[in-house]
């Protein structure tokens, strides 16, 4: 379900899934949707289940840009933002939890 409601959903998963036409570029999407969604989750002390393990290999936290240089992937930006806000990864549960 596509939505702009970034608030909590009691007894349900919170998923960032905005309408496709709102995506213009990665920077715009991060600033307008992704970071605010994460900030709301952080403020609620949400436990976040990761679909991808945070690994330093290319394709997880990093990607090669058009110039061939390594940069944070979208997932890498999310993971770093959560880590900067007190979250730690639990490999046993594949969750990132605020400590």
C-alpha positions in Angstrom: 0.0 0.0 0.0 1.5 3.3 -1.1 1.1 6.1 1.6 2.6 9.3 2.9 1.6 8.4 6.5 4.9 8.1 8.4 3.2 7.5 11.8 3.1 4.3 13.8 0.8 1.5 12.9 -0.1 -0.4 16.0 0.3 -4.2 15.7 1.6 -3.8 12.1 4.8 -3.2 10.2 5.8 0.3 9.3 7.0 0.3 5.7 8.3 3.3 3.6 6.3 2.9 0.4 5.5 6.3 -1.1 3.9 6.7 -4.6 6.5 6.2 -7.3 5.9 9.6 -8.9 7.3 11.3 -5.8 10.8 10.0 -6.6 12.9 12.5 -8.5 16.5 11.6 -7.5 18.3 9.8 -4.7 19.2 13.0 -2.8 15.6 14.4 -3.0 14.1 11.1 -1.9 16.5 10.8 1.0 15.8 14.4 2.2 12.0 14.4 1.7 11.0 10.8 2.5 13.6 8.4 3.6 15.3 10.3 6.4 12.0 11.7 7.8 10.6 8.2 7.9 13.6 6.9 9.7 13.6 9.9 12.1 10.0 9.0 13.1 11.0 5.4 13.7 14.0 6.5 15.7 11.8 8.8 17.8 9.5 5.8 18.6 12.5 3.6 19.4 11.3 1.1 16.8 13.0 -2.2 16.3 13.9 -2.5 12.7 14.0 -5.8 10.9 16.6 -5.7 8.1 16.0 -7.5 4.8 19.7 -7.1 4.0 22.7 -7.8 6.2 24.9 -4.7 6.7 28.1 -5.9 5.0 30.9 -3.7 3.8 31.1 -5.4 0.4 29.8 -3.7 -2.8 26.1 -4.1 -3.2 25.2 -3.9 0.5 26.4 -0.7 2.3 28.4 0.6 -0.7 28.1 0.8 -4.4 30.2 2.1 -7.3 29.0 5.5 -8.7 29.1 6.5 -12.4 32.8 7.6 -11.9 33.7 4.2 -10.5 34.2 5.5 -7.0 32.7 3.8 -3.9 29.9 5.6 -2.1 27.2 4.7 0.4 24.3 2.9 -1.1 20.7 3.9 -0.1 20.8 1.1 2.4 24.2 2.3 3.6 22.8 5.8 4.2 20.0 4.3 6.2 22.3 2.0 8.2 24.7 4.8 9.0 21.9 7.2 10.0 20.5 4.5 12.4 24.0 3.8 13.8 24.6 7.6 14.4 21.3 7.6 16.4 22.2 4.8 18.8 21.1 1.7 16.9 23.1 -1.5 16.8 22.8 -4.5 14.6 21.9 -7.9 16.1 23.1 -10.6 13.6 21.1 -13.3 15.4 17.8 -11.6 14.8 18.7 -9.6 11.8 17.3 -6.5 13.6 18.8 -3.1 14.4 17.8 -2.0 17.9 18.2 1.3 19.7 20.5 0.9 22.7 
